[in-house]
Amino acid sequence: MAKTAAVILAAGKGTRMYSEKPKVLHSVAGKPLVQHVLDEARTAGVHQLVLVIGHGGEEVKNTLGEELTYAWQKEQLGTGHAVMQAMGSLEPDVERVVVLSGDVPLLRGETIQQFLEHYAKSNAKAAVLTAYVDKPDGYGRIIRDSEEHVVKIVEHGDASPKELAIKEINSGTYCFDKKLLAKCLTELKPDNVQGEYYLTDVIHAIRGQGMPVIAVPVEDNREIMGINNRIQLAEAEAVFRDRVNKKLMLAGVTIVDPNTTYIDAQVEVGQDTVIYPFTILRGKTQIGKDCMVGPNVDITDTTVGSGVTIRQAVVEKAEIGNNCNIGPFSYLRPGTVLRDNVKVGDFVEIKKSLIGEGSKVPHHTYIGDAILGKSVNVGAGTITCNYDGKNKHQTVIEDGSFIGSNSNLVAPVKIGTNAYVAAGSTVIADVPEGSLAVARGRQKVIADWEKRKRTK
């Protein structure tokens, strides 16, 4: 197979986004627009990725990392000019170049692969991915000859009335013979209304040398949709959400109401899990089999075991074991680790803590910077006082301990194995194994208080 490089155009400012952020870094389905393009190019089997950057280029590099090859387009002089900047970065043994747009996130890897296969099977020296649309306004038009080969691509602003009536449009995705592309780029001139170097003029130049250029229409026109404003960003999000939800449902996941379920592209969900309405699964979240998630659950970058129930909860960067029961109205913050069979109930907040197997934190509790062993029971209203105003300190509650309701555990403190803390206690010192800690004022009863008060 010929070695293929992808040149991805990501230098534009995206003025219609009205944002300080580079357009290609705006997210859809949990990933930057350009990250979708990079991932799908890899899926298509592309050997080298060259990203052309310009506006906000340093931010793009910091976001995507140093593994990519970057080419700078300091001046925005058109698509042809952008590809010129990338040619020197191509590996010597690259034979063909596929040009992709960094703001077209819906283009599938399999579509790119099929496009490359069409090109490889033809005798053409260039190919363009096209689509037939009812409203082609703003798009370049595909001009074909009697043999259905592409003659040229005319930009909307340069098209005649007859050409404007054509329904087949340019997607902005191309494939070229590398050597021929390099030669044609050196001959480009900015002879157009915009005064830019159009990559589409390379198509015209190749045809002018008597070489065929093919057009390959996409099956789903939505794949070529570019993102130029926030409305289109939302439209792309809806398409992605539909794709993700359908893929999961076909793989054995029940989504009760796909219209109110938002799942990012990277999320994984196991078979026979049921997802209820108003659930948001973000980032690199992984959920096991036979879970019940929702309603009103928001989970980010979290690993969830099998047989877990999560209701009305927010979970961020946590690890949840098998057969846990979480919610309603729980908040698991980053660094939370729940072992198997843990119960976290209503109005419980846990942060940077390990909760051991079979332990229960049923309600109205804050656990922070703590380690709880197995089969610990934490009563309602308990808090770990982990912050002294300067530093965070750790609370350790060992296996089998029982913490009575409305207790304050002032860290650093250790509750030994099978120890008890009486309700209403403020514990400031370690409690030995098997002991009972009572840390509260002695109760005093004043008889006839109400009568004496009334007499006064």
Backbone torsions as a table, in degrees:
resi	resn	phi	psi	omega
1	MET	NA	135.1	-179.9
2	ALA	-61.4	140.6	179.2
3	LYS	-73.9	129.5	-173.0
4	THR	-118.1	135.0	171.8
5	ALA	-111.7	144.7	173.7
6	ALA	-107.0	125.2	172.2
7	VAL	-101.8	116.4	-174.0
8	ILE	-109.3	121.7	-175.1
9	LEU	-86.8	114.5	-175.2
10	ALA	-141.9	34.1	-175.0
11	ALA	-99.6	-9.0	-173.8
12	GLY	-69.5	154.7	-178.8
13	LYS	-80.5	-35.2	-178.2
14	GLY	71.1	53.5	-174.3
15	THR	-60.6	-30.3	-178.0
16	ARG	-75.3	-5.6	173.2
17	MET	-80.0	-18.2	-177.5
18	TYR	49.7	61.5	-173.9
19	SER	-147.8	148.4	172.2
20	GLU	-75.7	-18.9	-178.4
21	LYS	-80.6	138.9	173.7
22	PRO	-55.8	140.0	-174.6
23	LYS	-54.6	-42.8	-173.6
24	VAL	-69.3	-9.9	178.0
25	LEU	-95.1	-4.3	172.8
26	HIS	-66.5	142.0	-170.7
27	SER	-96.0	147.7	169.7
28	VAL	-142.2	132.7	-177.3
29	ALA	54.5	35.4	172.4
30	GLY	84.8	3.6	179.3
31	LYS	-136.2	149.3	174.6
32	PRO	-58.1	149.9	-179.6
33	LEU	-50.3	-49.0	-175.3
34	VAL	-68.9	-26.3	177.9
35	GLN	-66.3	-36.7	174.3
36	HIS	-59.1	-44.6	-178.8
37	VAL	-62.9	-44.5	179.0
38	LEU	-61.5	-45.4	-178.3
39	ASP	-63.7	-41.7	-178.6
40	GLU	-71.1	-32.7	175.6
41	ALA	-64.3	-40.1	176.3
42	ARG	-64.0	-41.4	178.2
43	THR	-59.1	-34.5	-179.5
44	ALA	-75.3	-6.3	177.3
45	GLY	89.6	19.2	178.6
46	VAL	-67.4	138.1	-174.4
47	HIS	-84.8	-35.9	-178.2
48	GLN	-133.1	140.6	178.4
49	LEU	-116.6	123.9	176.4
50	VAL	-121.1	119.7	-177.6
51	LEU	-104.1	120.7	178.1
52	VAL	-88.0	117.7	-175.7
53	ILE	-120.3	157.9	179.9
54	GLY	-154.9	-92.4	178.4
55	HIS	-61.2	124.0	-179.7
56	GLY	66.1	26.6	-174.3
57	GLY	-59.7	-38.7	180.0
58	GLU	-65.2	-38.8	177.3
59	GLU	-65.1	-39.2	176.9
60	VAL	-61.9	-45.9	179.5
61	LYS	-61.9	-43.4	-179.7
62	ASN	-64.3	-32.4	-179.8
63	THR	-76.2	-42.3	-172.8
64	LEU	-91.3	-19.5	176.6
65	GLY	94.7	173.0	-173.4
66	GLU	-89.6	-1.5	-177.4
67	GLU	-70.3	-23.4	-178.5
68	LEU	-82.8	161.1	170.0
69	THR	-93.9	126.5	-177.9
70	TYR	-111.7	142.5	173.2
71	ALA	-127.9	132.7	-176.1
72	TRP	-91.5	134.1	168.7
73	GLN	-113.9	92.6	-174.3
74	LYS	-67.6	-38.9	176.7
75	GLU	-109.5	139.0	-179.0
76	GLN	-87.9	86.9	-174.1
77	LEU	-113.3	26.5	174.7
78	GLY	107.0	168.6	-176.6
79	THR	-67.3	-37.4	177.9
80	GLY	-63.3	-42.1	177.8
81	HIS	-63.2	-38.4	178.8
82	ALA	-62.2	-44.9	-179.9
83	VAL	-66.7	-34.3	176.0
84	MET	-54.5	-42.4	-176.9
85	GLN	-65.7	-24.4	-176.5
86	ALA	-88.1	-20.5	-170.7
87	MET	-60.8	-37.5	179.9
88	GLY	-69.4	-13.7	-179.6
89	SER	-94.3	-5.1	-177.9
90	LEU	-74.3	141.5	178.4
91	GLU	-66.2	147.2	-173.2
92	PRO	-58.6	-32.4	-175.6
93	ASP	-90.8	7.1	174.9
94	VAL	-67.0	131.6	-179.0
95	GLU	-105.8	-27.8	-179.6
96	ARG	-139.4	152.8	-175.2
97	VAL	-125.6	124.2	173.1
98	VAL	-103.5	130.0	-177.8
99	VAL	-104.9	124.5	-178.0
100	LEU	-123.8	158.0	178.1
101	SER	-102.1	131.7	-177.8
102	GLY	-70.9	-8.8	179.4
103	ASP	-109.6	23.1	177.5
104	VAL	-120.0	79.9	-170.8
105	PRO	-81.0	-12.8	-173.7
106	LEU	-88.0	-6.1	-179.2
107	LEU	-70.3	120.6	-175.4
108	ARG	-79.8	152.1	175.8
109	GLY	-61.3	-38.0	180.0
110	GLU	-67.4	-31.3	175.9
111	THR	-68.3	-42.2	176.4
112	ILE	-61.6	-42.7	-180.0
113	GLN	-62.2	-45.2	178.0
114	GLN	-63.3	-38.1	177.3
115	PHE	-60.2	-45.7	178.7
116	LEU	-65.7	-35.5	178.5
117	GLU	-66.7	-41.3	176.1
118	HIS	-58.8	-44.1	-179.8
119	TYR	-62.7	-44.7	-177.1
120	ALA	-64.2	-35.7	-177.7
121	LYS	-77.9	-18.5	-178.8
122	SER	-89.6	171.7	173.9
123	ASN	-95.8	13.9	-175.0
124	ALA	-76.0	156.6	175.1
125	LYS	-101.8	-5.3	177.5
126	ALA	-156.7	155.2	177.3
127	ALA	-143.9	150.0	177.2
128	VAL	-130.1	135.3	176.0
129	LEU	-83.6	128.8	-174.3
130	THR	-127.8	175.5	175.0
131	ALA	-151.7	150.3	174.4
132	TYR	-100.7	121.8	-177.0
133	VAL	-130.7	154.2	179.8
134	ASP	-76.4	-32.4	-178.6
135	LYS	-122.0	90.0	-174.2
136	PRO	-86.2	11.1	-175.9
137	ASP	-54.9	132.0	176.6
138	GLY	92.7	-14.0	-177.2
139	TYR	-99.5	152.1	171.5
140	GLY	-69.3	143.3	-177.3
141	ARG	-98.9	143.8	179.0
142	ILE	-90.9	121.0	178.7
143	ILE	-104.5	117.9	-178.4
144	ARG	-107.2	159.3	173.1
145	ASP	-98.2	-173.0	-177.0
146	SER	-65.4	-20.5	178.3
147	GLU	-95.1	9.4	178.3
148	GLU	71.8	9.0	172.6
149	HIS	-78.1	154.9	179.4
150	VAL	-77.0	128.5	175.5
151	VAL	-89.5	-47.4	179.1
152	LYS	-165.5	171.0	173.9
153	ILE	-120.9	124.9	-177.4
154	VAL	-107.4	123.3	176.7
155	GLU	-66.0	150.3	-175.1
156	HIS	-54.1	-43.8	-176.5
157	GLY	-70.2	-16.8	-178.8
158	ASP	-107.1	2.0	-173.3
159	ALA	-83.3	148.4	174.1
160	SER	-79.8	166.2	177.1
161	PRO	-55.0	-39.3	179.2
162	LYS	-65.4	-41.3	-179.9
163	GLU	-70.5	-32.8	178.5
164	LEU	-65.4	-21.1	179.8
165	ALA	-78.9	-10.0	-179.0
166	ILE	-71.5	137.4	-176.1
167	LYS	-94.1	-15.7	-179.3
168	GLU	-85.4	126.3	-173.7
169	ILE	-119.0	160.4	177.2
170	ASN	-83.9	130.1	179.8
171	SER	-85.2	-16.9	-174.7
172	GLY	89.0	5.9	176.5
173	THR	-109.1	128.9	-175.0
174	TYR	-135.4	162.3	168.8
175	CYS	-134.5	133.2	-177.4
176	PHE	-132.3	152.1	162.9
177	ASP	-67.6	127.4	-172.4
178	LYS	-58.7	-48.7	-176.0
179	LYS	-64.2	-41.9	-179.9
180	LEU	-67.6	-39.1	177.7
181	LEU	-60.2	-46.6	-179.8
182	ALA	-58.6	-41.6	-179.5
183	LYS	-66.0	-45.4	-176.8
184	CYS	-68.1	-32.7	179.9
185	LEU	-63.9	-34.5	179.6
186	THR	-68.4	-17.0	-177.2
187	GLU	-101.3	0.8	-178.4
188	LEU	-67.1	145.3	174.7
189	LYS	-134.0	146.4	-178.5
190	PRO	-83.7	57.2	-177.6
191	ASP	-91.9	71.5	-179.4
192	ASN	-155.7	174.4	-176.3
193	VAL	-59.5	-36.9	-176.4
194	GLN	-82.8	-14.1	-176.4
195	GLY	67.5	33.8	-177.2
196	GLU	-115.9	164.1	174.6
197	TYR	-90.0	105.9	-176.7
198	TYR	-85.1	131.1	172.9
199	LEU	-66.5	-28.2	179.4
200	THR	-62.4	-24.9	178.2
201	ASP	-68.4	-20.7	175.1
202	VAL	-64.5	-37.6	177.2
203	ILE	-59.6	-46.4	179.9
204	HIS	-62.6	-39.7	-179.3
205	ALA	-66.4	-39.8	179.0
206	ILE	-64.7	-42.9	177.4
207	ARG	-64.8	-33.6	179.2
208	GLY	-64.8	-20.3	177.0
209	GLN	-94.0	10.3	175.6
210	GLY	79.9	17.3	-178.5
211	MET	-102.9	141.9	-176.9
212	PRO	-75.4	147.1	173.6
213	VAL	-127.4	129.2	-178.1
214	ILE	-104.1	154.9	173.3
215	ALA	-116.0	133.3	-178.9
216	VAL	-120.5	105.1	-179.6
217	PRO	-72.0	144.5	175.4
218	VAL	-81.0	155.9	177.0
219	GLU	-80.4	-35.3	-178.2
220	ASP	-117.6	108.9	-176.0
221	ASN	-60.9	-23.1	-178.5
222	ARG	-63.7	-23.5	-176.7
223	GLU	-64.5	-26.9	-175.1
224	ILE	-95.9	6.3	-176.9
225	MET	-65.8	121.9	174.6
226	GLY	-86.9	155.6	-178.7
227	ILE	-106.4	112.3	-179.2
228	ASN	-118.3	-15.1	179.7
229	ASN	-151.4	176.6	-175.1
230	ARG	-69.5	-27.2	176.9
231	ILE	-64.9	-46.9	178.6
232	GLN	-66.2	-32.2	176.1
233	LEU	-61.5	-43.8	178.2
234	ALA	-67.0	-37.1	178.3
235	GLU	-64.6	-41.1	177.7
236	ALA	-65.5	-38.8	177.6
237	GLU	-59.2	-42.0	-179.8
238	ALA	-64.2	-40.0	178.3
239	VAL	-64.5	-45.8	179.3
240	PHE	-61.0	-45.1	-178.0
241	ARG	-60.7	-40.5	177.7
242	ASP	-63.7	-42.9	178.7
243	ARG	-61.0	-48.8	-176.2
244	VAL	-63.7	-47.0	-178.4
245	ASN	-61.8	-43.4	179.9
246	LYS	-65.0	-40.7	178.7
247	LYS	-60.5	-43.4	179.6
248	LEU	-67.3	-42.9	-178.9
249	MET	-64.2	-38.8	178.0
250	LEU	-68.8	-19.1	179.2
251	ALA	-94.9	5.4	173.5
252	GLY	106.1	16.1	177.0
253	VAL	-102.5	134.1	176.1
254	THR	-92.0	122.0	173.5
255	ILE	-115.0	108.7	-170.6
256	VAL	-61.0	-43.8	179.2
257	ASP	-138.5	93.2	-178.9
258	PRO	-57.5	-27.3	-177.7
259	ASN	-68.9	-20.4	-179.9
260	THR	-118.0	22.7	180.0
261	THR	-121.3	125.9	-173.5
262	TYR	-119.4	110.7	-175.0
263	ILE	-126.2	125.6	179.5
264	ASP	-71.1	161.3	-173.7
265	ALA	-62.6	-30.9	-174.9
266	GLN	-87.3	-7.3	-175.5
267	VAL	-68.4	141.2	175.7
268	GLU	-119.1	136.0	-179.2
269	VAL	-134.2	134.7	-177.0
270	GLY	-81.3	166.5	-178.4
271	GLN	-62.4	147.7	175.5
272	ASP	64.1	13.9	168.3
273	THR	-78.8	142.1	179.3
274	VAL	-113.0	127.5	-179.9
275	ILE	-113.0	121.1	-175.9
276	TYR	-93.0	168.0	-174.2
277	PRO	-58.8	157.1	176.7
278	PHE	61.0	40.3	175.8
279	THR	-107.3	137.3	178.2
280	ILE	-123.5	120.8	177.8
281	LEU	-116.8	117.2	-170.7
282	ARG	-115.4	160.6	168.8
283	GLY	61.9	-135.9	-175.6
284	LYS	-98.3	34.9	-179.7
285	THR	-64.7	138.6	175.6
286	GLN	-127.3	126.0	-179.6
287	ILE	-121.3	134.4	-175.8
288	GLY	-78.4	-162.6	-177.5
289	LYS	-84.9	157.0	170.6
290	ASP	56.6	35.2	177.2
291	CYS	-96.1	161.2	171.6
292	MET	-123.6	114.4	-174.5
293	VAL	-121.5	122.7	-179.6
294	GLY	101.8	176.7	1.7
295	PRO	-76.2	168.1	174.6
296	ASN	56.2	57.6	178.3
297	VAL	-122.9	137.6	179.3
298	ASP	-127.8	110.4	-175.5
299	ILE	-121.7	132.8	-179.1
300	THR	-129.9	128.8	171.5
301	ASP	46.4	51.8	-174.4
302	THR	-128.2	144.9	174.6
303	THR	-103.0	125.2	-177.9
304	VAL	-120.6	130.9	178.8
305	GLY	-73.7	-163.0	-179.6
306	SER	-96.1	154.4	176.9
307	GLY	70.3	24.3	-176.1
308	VAL	-95.8	141.9	173.3
309	THR	-114.0	127.2	178.6
310	ILE	-132.8	120.1	-179.0
311	ARG	-129.2	139.7	176.3
312	GLN	39.6	66.2	-174.9
313	ALA	-143.6	155.8	171.3
314	VAL	-117.2	127.0	-176.0
315	VAL	-132.7	125.8	-179.0
316	GLU	-130.6	124.8	172.4
317	LYS	47.2	55.1	-178.5
318	ALA	-122.0	168.2	173.9
319	GLU	-123.7	123.8	-176.8
320	ILE	-121.2	126.0	-178.6
321	GLY	-78.1	-169.5	-177.7
322	ASN	-75.9	148.1	170.3
323	ASN	58.3	32.9	174.5
324	CYS	-86.0	157.7	179.2
325	ASN	-128.0	116.3	-172.6
326	ILE	-125.5	131.8	176.8
327	GLY	98.7	-179.9	1.7
328	PRO	-76.6	158.9	173.7
329	PHE	62.2	49.6	175.6
330	SER	-106.2	154.1	178.8
331	TYR	-133.0	108.6	177.7
332	LEU	-103.9	112.9	-175.5
333	ARG	-91.6	170.2	-177.9
334	PRO	-53.6	141.1	179.5
335	GLY	89.4	0.2	177.2
336	THR	-77.1	133.0	176.1
337	VAL	-128.8	120.5	175.8
338	LEU	-109.8	123.2	173.2
339	ARG	-75.4	-176.9	-176.3
340	ASP	-63.2	148.9	171.4
341	ASN	61.4	34.7	178.1
342	VAL	-92.8	143.3	175.7
343	LYS	-111.6	123.7	172.9
344	VAL	-124.6	114.4	-169.7
345	GLY	-98.8	-154.3	-171.4
346	ASP	-72.9	138.2	177.3
347	PHE	55.8	45.0	175.3
348	VAL	-113.0	132.7	175.6
349	GLU	-118.7	129.3	179.3
350	ILE	-127.9	134.1	-177.3
351	LYS	-138.2	128.6	172.6
352	LYS	47.4	52.3	-175.9
353	SER	-139.6	151.8	175.2
354	LEU	-107.6	123.8	178.1
355	ILE	-109.8	118.2	-172.9
356	GLY	-72.3	167.5	-175.7
357	GLU	-56.8	132.1	175.2
358	GLY	75.0	5.9	-179.8
359	SER	-80.6	158.5	-176.1
360	LYS	-132.0	129.6	172.3
361	VAL	-125.9	81.6	-164.0
362	PRO	-71.4	-37.5	-173.7
363	HIS	-167.7	150.1	170.9
364	HIS	51.0	56.0	-172.7
365	THR	-141.0	147.0	171.1
366	TYR	-119.2	123.5	175.7
367	ILE	-120.6	114.9	179.9
368	GLY	-133.4	137.9	178.7
369	ASP	52.0	52.5	-174.4
370	ALA	-132.0	158.6	171.6
371	ILE	-125.7	118.6	176.4
372	LEU	-109.3	133.9	179.0
373	GLY	-79.7	-159.1	-178.4
374	LYS	-79.5	147.0	171.0
375	SER	54.5	37.7	174.0
376	VAL	-86.4	140.7	175.6
377	ASN	-118.9	123.0	-177.6
378	VAL	-110.6	119.8	-176.9
379	GLY	-74.2	163.0	-177.1
380	ALA	-60.7	141.8	175.9
381	GLY	81.9	6.8	-179.5
382	THR	-80.2	141.0	172.9
383	ILE	-135.0	147.1	168.7
384	THR	-94.3	120.3	-179.0
385	CYS	-87.3	87.7	-168.1
386	ASN	-94.1	-8.7	-172.3
387	TYR	-120.7	126.0	-179.1
388	ASP	-100.0	9.9	-178.3
389	GLY	104.7	-22.0	177.0
390	LYS	-125.8	-42.0	-172.9
391	ASN	-130.4	155.6	173.0
392	LYS	-93.4	141.2	-179.6
393	HIS	-126.8	159.6	-172.1
394	GLN	-101.0	141.9	171.2
395	THR	-109.2	133.6	177.0
396	VAL	-119.4	125.3	176.7
397	ILE	-121.4	112.8	-172.2
398	GLU	-83.2	173.4	-171.9
399	ASP	-50.8	138.1	169.2
400	GLY	75.8	6.3	-177.6
401	SER	-78.2	158.0	-178.9
402	PHE	-127.5	122.2	179.6
403	ILE	-108.1	117.4	-177.8
404	GLY	-69.3	161.7	-176.3
405	SER	-61.1	150.0	175.1
406	ASN	58.7	41.9	178.1
407	SER	-101.8	147.7	175.0
408	ASN	-116.2	120.7	179.7
409	LEU	-106.3	105.5	-172.7
410	VAL	-87.9	108.3	-176.0
411	ALA	-77.1	151.6	2.3
412	PRO	-79.4	133.6	-179.5
413	VAL	-153.4	151.6	-179.0
414	LYS	-130.2	127.4	175.5
415	ILE	-102.8	117.2	-173.2
416	GLY	-70.8	172.9	-179.3
417	THR	-59.5	133.6	177.1
418	ASN	56.8	28.1	176.9
419	ALA	-89.1	163.9	-179.5
420	TYR	-126.6	144.0	171.1
421	VAL	-120.7	123.0	-177.0
422	ALA	-69.2	149.5	-180.0
423	ALA	-56.8	140.4	177.0
424	GLY	80.3	11.0	-176.7
425	SER	-88.0	148.1	168.4
426	THR	-113.0	107.2	-171.9
427	VAL	-96.6	121.9	-178.1
428	ILE	-118.4	-0.6	179.6
429	ALA	-137.6	158.9	-178.3
430	ASP	-60.1	147.5	177.7
431	VAL	-112.0	117.4	-176.3
432	PRO	-65.6	163.5	179.1
433	GLU	-53.9	132.9	174.6
434	GLY	73.0	6.4	-176.3
435	SER	-93.6	165.8	172.6
436	LEU	-114.6	125.8	176.0
437	ALA	-104.4	125.9	174.3
438	VAL	-121.5	114.6	-175.1
439	ALA	-132.6	76.1	-179.8
440	ARG	-156.1	159.8	179.7
441	GLY	-65.7	146.4	179.4
442	ARG	-67.2	138.2	-179.3
443	GLN	-73.4	133.3	177.2
444	LYS	-119.5	130.3	-179.5
445	VAL	-113.3	122.3	177.6
446	ILE	-103.7	113.9	-176.1
447	ALA	-69.1	148.0	175.5
448	ASP	56.0	30.6	-177.8
449	TRP	-60.2	-43.0	-176.7
450	GLU	-65.2	-41.0	-177.7
451	LYS	-68.1	-42.1	-179.1
452	ARG	-66.2	-36.7	179.3
453	LYS	-65.9	-40.4	-179.0
454	ARG	-67.1	-36.4	180.0
455	THR	-64.7	-39.8	177.2
456	LYS	-62.8	NA	NA
